[in-house]
Amino acid sequence: MVPKIRRGSRTHGLLVYLYGPGKRDEHIDPHLVGSWDGFAPDPGRDTSADPDPKVTLARLTAALDLRVKQAGDRAPAKHVWHCSVRTDPGDRMLTDAEWNTVARRLVAATGIAPEGDPDGCRWVAVRHADDHIHILATMVRGDLRRPRMNYDFKKAQAECRRIEKEWGLRRLNPGDGTGSKAPTSAERFKAERTGRPEPSRETLREAVRQALAGAATEEEFFTRLREAGLRVKMRTAPSGDALGYNVALPGDRNRDGEPVWFPGSKLAPDLSLPKVRLRLADGTVDQTAPSATISGRPVWSPPAGARRSAAGIAEQAAILLDSDDDNAAAHLVGVGELLDAVAQTSPAATRAELAAAAREFERATRSHVRAERADTRAIRSAAWGIIQAGGALGRGEDGGTTAMLVSTLVLVALAAARWHSARGHAQQAHASRQTAEHLRAAYRQAAVTPMRALRDQGRALPEAVRRTYEATIRAALPEQGLRADGTPTTDALAATLAQAEQAGHDPEALLQRAIAMRELDTAEDVNDVLVWRLRRLAQLPAHPGDAAPQPQAGTRQLKTSTNDRTSNRTAPTAAARPAASRTRPPRR
C-alpha cells in the first residue's frame, strides 16, 4: 500500500480532476467512500437535491473551503492536502467500507483529523478506480488553527505498513528518506508525449552518476558531463566560487522554450556539489593504469587488465561488508561507481543487464549510516581504471575478465544485502538482491564462451590426471560432487588446477587459498566462483583458448622444483593490445 502526498491551493480544481474522466478516460464511477462527518455531498452519486453534478461539486468545494475562508489571511497559501493511496497489483480488491477505514486511519495518523477531535480538518476520500483512493483535506481546523503535520509522509507510510500487516496485504519495504526523488506525474506524461523512454530526471540522474564514477577531480567530473552531451550551468557566489550545478537534456524545454534544469541535489541526495566534493576528497583516485604486464611482458589488454585488477579490489569490498563494519557504507558508494564504470564499458551482450544492475544498486548506496574512517581510494581507482581503459570486447580476454569481475560483483551485491538487512534497511537490501539477479544474468551471458572452453579442456585431460584433480576438489569441497545425471560438475575447475600447476603453483594449496578468501554459501555455482578466483590468483588467462598445453598421463607432479616450474610455465596466448592513452570517458 503506497501513499503519495502533495500540497496545492485549488480545492475546486482537484475535485474537478478527481470526478472527471481522467487524462485517458481511466476514471470509472468516481464517488465518495468517506468524509469528515459522513454527510458530505457526493457529485458522483448524490443527485437527489441537485441533479447537476457541477452544482453538487460546487457545494462540496464550499463545504471543504469553509474554514479556509473563515481563517482569511491566517490560512496557509497551499491549503489543500492531497494523498493518494494505492494497493499492490497482487492485493485483493478492497471494498468502499475498507477504503473508508483506510482514509480515516491516515487522516488520524497524519494529524489532519485526529480520532475523537471535533475540530479536525475537513476531508473527503474519492474512489475512481479499483486499486486506489484520493484523500483531499483542507488544512484549517475548526478552531481556525493549522493542524500539526510534521513528518506527515513518514506517519502515512507507517500507518500503511500497519494496515498491510493487519489486513494480510502485501507488506512493502519501509523507506528511510534517503531515496532519490521520483519523477512527477507531469514528468512521466511529458516523457510519453515526447517519445522519451523515461522522464528526463531519471536520464539525467544516471548520466550524472556515470560521469562521477571514478572521477579523479571536480574538473574531470564536469568535463565528463559535457562530453556526455548534457547542458551544464554552474551556480556561483559573488566571489566566483561554485555553489552548485544544474544539468539539462538537450531539447528538453518548458512551455516558454527554456531548458528544464535540474539541480544535482534534486536528482539524488548524494549528487549535490558539496556531496560530490566530499566523495572526491575522501576517495582520491590513483591515476595509474592497472598493470597489464608480468615481469615487464605485456599480457592483458587495457580493459582486461583493469577488470582483473577490479575483481581483486571487489573481493576486498565484499570481505569488509561481511565484517559488519559501518565504514562499509562508503565502500557501497565505491561499489556503485564500479558498477557504473563496468556498465558503461561492457560488451553489448551484457550491457543491458549491467546497466540495470547499476540502476538498482544506486538505491543501496544511500542510508543514514555514515562512515568515519573509510578509505575508498582503491575501489574508486578501480572504477577510474575501467573508464580510462575504454570499452571491452565481448570475446577473448576482454570477455573472460568481464565474466571474472561480474562473478565477483554478484557476491559483493549479496554481501551488501546482508549488511543492509542487519541494519533494518529493507529498501536497500531489496535493491542489493535485485542487483545480484541482474548481475547473475549478465554473468551467464559473459561466461558462456570461456567456461565452455574450460569445460572442454577439463574433459580432454587424461583420465588418470582428471580423476586426481577431481579427488583434490572433492577433498576440499565434499559437497561438490556429481549432477543428478551423474556427470561431473568440476571439468572447468580441474582444467584450471591443471593449468595452475603447469604455471608453477601447488594446486591443493592454491585451491585452499581460493576457498578461504571468503564464504561461498551465496554462490549460485561454487565451481564457477573458484575458477575465476584461481585464474586471477595464478595469473592465468581468463579466456583459456589454447594457452595451456594439456599434461600427459603419468606426468603430474605435485611437488616440482622451482627450476622445473619455471621451465614448464606456459605463457598465456591472449595477445595484449598496446596500451592506448585515454583522456576522456567513452561516449554514453
N, C-alpha and C positions, 0 to 999 in steps of 0.2 A: 504494500500500500504506500503510494508515493504522494506526499503533499508538496505543493508548489505555491509559494506565496509571492504576491505582487502588491504594490500600492498604486493608487490612482486618485483622480479628482472628479470623475464624472460618473455618478451613480446611474443616471439615466442611460448613458452611452453603453455601460457594461451590461445593464439589463436588456437593452435592445439586442446586443450581441448574443446573450445567453438564451433569449427567447426567439431569436431569429433562426434562419436556416443554416447558419454556419458558412464558412468560406467555400465549402464544397458540398453544400446540402447534406452535411453529416449529422446535423442536429435533428433528432427524431423525438417527437412528443415531449417538448420541454415543459416541465411542470415543477411545482414546489414539492419538496419532500420534508421540509421543516422550516420554521421561522421562530423569531424571538418569543412570540406568545402563542403560536399555533393558529392564529386567526388572520394572518396576512393575506391580502388579495392575491390570487394566482392568475396572471394573464394567460397562462396556458390552458387552464381548465375551468376557472371560475368566471362564468359569463352570465350568472343569474341576475346580478344587479346591472352590469354593464356589458351588453353583447359585444361591444367593440373592444378587442384585446388591447388596443392602443390606449383606451381610456383607463382600463384596469392597470396597464403598465404605468401610466402617469400617477394613478393613486398609490401604487406600490412605491414608486420613486419618492413621492411626497411623504409617505409614512416613514421610509428609511431616512430621509434627509431632515425630518422634523427637528431633531435635536441639534443638527448641524446648523440650521438656520437660527435656532434659539441661541446658540453659543456665539454666533456672529464672528467677530474677529478672533475670538479665542479658539475657534475650531482649526484643526490642522489644515494646511493647504492641500495636502493629499489625504483626504479624509476617508477614502474607500480602501478597505482591506479585502483583498481577493485571494482566496485559497482554493485551488483545485486539488481534488483528492482522487487518485486513480488506483484501482486494484490491478494485480498482476494478471496477464492474459490467461494463466493457468488456474486462477481462482474461480470459485463458483460465483454465480450472479447474485448480488445482494438485493434484498427487497427494499422498497421505499422506506419501510419502517426501520430497517437496519441502517440505511443511509442517514435517516433522521438521527439515529443514535450516534453514528459517526460524527455528524455535524455538531451535535450538542456536546459531545466529549471534546472535540477540537476547539470550539469557541470557549469552553470552560478552561481547558488546559492552557491556552494561549493568553488568557486574561481578557478576551473580548466580552464574554458573558459568563463570569464565574457562577458555578452552581449555587442556587439559593440567593443570588444577589439581585434584588428587584431593579437596581439601577444599571444593570449590564447594558452593553451596546445593543442596538437593533441589528438583526442579521436575518438572512434568508439562505436556504440551500436549494439550488436548482439542479434538476437532473434532466439531461437531454441525450444521454447515451447509457448503455447498459453498464459500462465499467467505471464511470466516474461521476462526480458531482462538482458543482462550483459553490463555494460559500462566499457571499458578499455581505460585508458588515460596514457600518458607518461608525467611525472611531470617535464618537462623543457619547458619554454615558448619560444616564438620566439626571444626574446631578451636574451635568454640563462640564464635567472634567474629562480629561483624556484617560483612556484605560492604560494600565501598566502592562506594557507588552514587550519587555526586554526579552531577547532571545526567543521570539515567537516561533521562528523556524525550528530551532532545536527542540522546543517544547512540543511542537506539532509532530516532529519526527518521533520523539519518544512516545507520544500517545499512540501513534500509528503502530509502533513496534508492540505496544501492549495489546492493542486491538487484534493484531495479527496472531499473537500468541493465544489470546482468549478464544478467538473465533476459528482457529485452525486454518488461517490463510497462510500463503507463502510468506515466510519471515525474511525480510530483506536485511542487508547489512547496514548497521547504523553508520552515519557519517560522522566525521570529526572536524569538519570545517576547513580541511586542508585541500580539498579538491579544487580543480580549476573551474572557472565559471562556464556553465553550459550555454550554448547558443540560445538566443531568444526565439520565440515563435516567428517573429518578423524576419530574423536572420535565416531561419530554415526555409520560410516561404520564398524569400528572395533568392536563395540558392536554387530552389526548384524552378523558379520563374526564369532565372538566367542560365539554367542548364549546368550549374556547377555541381560536382559530385558531393560536395559538403559545404557547410557555411564557411565564410571567409575566416571567421575566428579560429576554426579548427585547422584550416590550412595554414594559417599564419603561426599558430602555436607549434605545429610540427616543424615548420620551416625554421623558426627561431631556435627550437630545441636542437635541431640538427646542426645549425650554424654554431651553436655553443659547444657541441660535442668535441672535446679535446682541444678547444681553442686555447692558445698559449697566452694571448693578450687581448685586451679590450679592443684594440685596433683590428686584430685578426677577426674577432667576432663580428664587428660591423662590416668589415670587408666581405666576409662570407655572406652576410645578409644581403648586401647589394649584388654580389655575384649570383645569388640565388634568384635574382630578379625582383626582389621586394623594394618598395619605396621606403626610405628611412628618413625620419625627421627627428632631430635632437631637440630636447628642451634644455635651455641653458639659463643660468643665473646671470644677474647683471655683471658679475665678474667674468663671465665667459665660461665658467665651469659647467660641465654637463650634469644635469639633474635627473634626466630620464630620456627615454626614447619612445617614438611611436613608429609603427610599421603599417603598411597598407599594401594590398594587392593591386598590381597594375589593372586599370579598367574597372575597379570596384569603386563606384561613386554613389553619392546620395542623390536625393531629388534635385538638389541645387547644382549638381555636376561637380561637386568637390570630392576629393578622395576620402574614403572611410578609414579613418585612422584608429588604430588600437594601441593603447599603451602596453608595454610589456607586462606590467603588473595585472592588467585586465585579461591577459591571455592565460597566465598561471601565476600563483603566488611567488614562485621562485624564479620568475623571469623578469622581475623588476631590475633596473640598473644597479641599485645597491646590492641585491642578492647575486646578480651576475658578477659584480666586482668581488664580493666576498668569496664566491666559488673560485674565481681565477686566482685570488690571493692565497686561498687555503690549499689549492692543488696546482702549484706552479708546474707547468709541463716541461719535461726534459725533451728538448727539441733535437734529440739524437735518434736517428733512424734505428730500428731494431737490427741487430746483427743478422746478416744473411750469409755468413761465411763460417767455415770450420777450418781452423788452422790457416786462415788467410785465403782459403779456396772458396770461390762462390758456390753456393749450394742452392739456396732458395731464391725465388723471385721476390721482389719487394712486398707484394701483397701476401705471399705465403709466409715470408719471414715475420711480417707484422702480426699475422694471425697466430702463428706458432708462439710468438712471444706473449701475445694477449691471452692465450689459453692458460699459460702458467700463472699469469697475474690473476686471471679469473678464479683459478683454483684457490689462490690465497684469499680472495674475497669471500669465497664460499666457506673456507675454514673460519674466517673471522665472524661470519654470520652464524655459524654453528656454535661459536663460543659464547653467544648471548651477550655480547658487549654492546653497550649503547653507542659506542663510536662507529659501529657498523652503519649507522644512519647516514653518515657522509659517504660511505662506500656504496650504498644503494644508489646515490646520485651518480657516482662514478660508473656503476654497472649500467645505469640508464644511458649515460653518454656512450659507453662501449657498444650497447645495442644500437643506438642511433648511428654510430660510425659504421658498424657492420652492415646495417640495413641500407645505408647509402651506397656502399661499395660492393655489395654482394652480387653474385651472378644472377641472371634474370630468373632462373628456375626457382630460386629461394627468396627472391626479393620481396614478394608479396607477404609471405608468412613472417619474414624477419621484420618488415615494416609494421605488421600487425602486432608482433611481439613488443616492439619498441613503443608503440602507442599504448598498449596495455600496461607496460611496466612504468610508464610515466606516472600513473597513479600510485604505484608502490614506492616511488622515490620521496614522497612527502608525508610527513607525520609530525606530531608535536615533540617527538624525541629529538634532542639537539646533541650533536657530537661536540666534545670539548677539545679533544687532542688528536683528532683523526688526521692522518697523512694520506692524502689521496693522489699524491703525485704519480705514483706508479700506474694506477688504473687510468687516470686522465691522460698520461703519456701514451699508454697503450691505445687509447682512442685516437689521439693525435697521430700516432704512427700509422694506424689503419687508414685514416683520411689522407695522409700525405703519400702513402704507398699507392693510392689510386684503386680503381676497380679491379676486382679479382675475376679471373675466368672461371667458367663453370666446369673446367676439366683440368686434368693433370694435377700438379702440386697445389695450385690455387684452389681447385675444388676440394682436394683432400684436406687441406688445412682449414677450409671453411667448415667441413664436417667435424674436424677435430675441435675447433673453437665452439661451434654450436652445441656439440655434445657436452662440453663443459658448462656452457651457459644454461643448459637445461637444469643441471644440478644447482647452479647458483640461484636460479629463479625459485626452485623448490626450497632451498635454504632460506631465501628471503621470505617465502610464505610461512615457514616455521617461525622465523624471527618476528614477523608481524603478528602471527597468531598468539605467540607467547605474551604479547603486549595488548591484546584485545583490539588490534587494528583490522577489523573484519573486511573493510573495503580493500585495503592494501593487500591483505593476504589473498583475497579472491583475485585481485589483479595479477598477483605473482603466479598463482596457479594457472590462470588463463595464459599468461606469458609462456609458461612451461609447455602448454599444449601447442601453442603456435611454434615454439622452438622445436618441439618434437617433430612436427610436420615438416619444418624446414630441414631438420636433420635427416629425416627419411629420404628427402629429395637429394640432399647433398651427398649422402653416404652410399647411394646405390652403386656407383661405379667403383670407387676404391674398395668397398667392402666385398664386392663380387670378386675383384681381382685377388684380394687376400684370401677369400674362401677357396678360390681355385688353387692358389699356391699351397694352402694347407692340405687340400685333398691330394695334391701332387707329391707331397712328401713321401718318401719310402715308408712302407707300413710300419716297420720296426721303429723308425725315428718318430713317426707321428704318434704311435702308442706311448712312447717315452714322454713326449711333451704332454699328451693328454693325461698321463699319470701325474705329472708335475702339477697340472692345472687342477685335477681332482683333489690332490693332496692339499692345495692351497684353498680351493673353493669346492668343498664336498657337494654343495647343492647344485653346482653347475654340471649336470650330467647329460642325459640324452633327452631329445624331444620325445613327444608321445609316440611318434612313428619310429623311434629307435635310431634316428640319425644323430650324429654328434653335433653339438652346438658350438664347438670350440675350434673349428677349422681356421678362422681368421686369427684367433689368439695363438694357436700353435704355430702358424706361419710367422707371426710377429716375434714369438720367442726364438724361433729358428734364426731369423734374420738378426735379432739382437745378439744371439750367441756368436754368429759369424762376425758381428761388429766388435766383438771382444768383451761382451758382458756375460756375467753369470746369470742364466735365465731364471733360476729359482730365486736368487737374491733380488733381481730386478722386479720379478712378479710380486714378491712380498712388499717391496718398496712401493709399487704402484697401488697395491691393495691398502697399504697403511696410510696413504695420503689423506684420505677422508672416507666417510661412510659410503656404502654402495646400496643401502636399502632402498633409496628412492630412484635408483636407476631402472629404466624400462628394460634395458638389456645390459647386464653386468659385463658381458664379454665385449660389447662394443666400447663401453667406457674404458675398460682396461686396455683394449687395443690402442686407443688414442693416447692414453697415459704412457703406455710403454713406448710407443713410437716417438712421443715427444721427449721422454727421458733418455732414450737411446739415440736420439737424433737420427731416426730412420725416416725415409721419405713418407709423407702422408699418403701419397698415391704411389703404391709399390711398383707397378709396371713390371719390368724385368730386372729391377735394380739388384735384387739379391739372388745369387745362384742357390740352387737347392742343395742341401747336404746329401751326400750319398749314404746308402745303408752301411751301418757299421762304423761310420766316421765321426759320430757325435762324441765330443769330449767335453765333459762338464768342467774339468779343471785344465785350462790351457795356460801356457806360459804367456807372458806379456809379448815376447817376440812373435810367437805363433799367432796371437790375436791381432797383432799389428799387420803381419803379413797376410792374414786371411780376411782383413777388413775389406768390405766391398763398398766402393764409392757409390753414392746414390746417382741415378741417371737422370733425375729431374733437372734439366738444364735451367740455370738461373739467367733471367734476363738482366741486362745491365741496369744498375740502379739509376733510375731517372729522377732528376730533381723535380720536385713538385712544389710550386709556390702557392697554389690555391686549391680549394677542395673541388671534388668532382661536381659536375653540373647536376642539379637536382631536378 
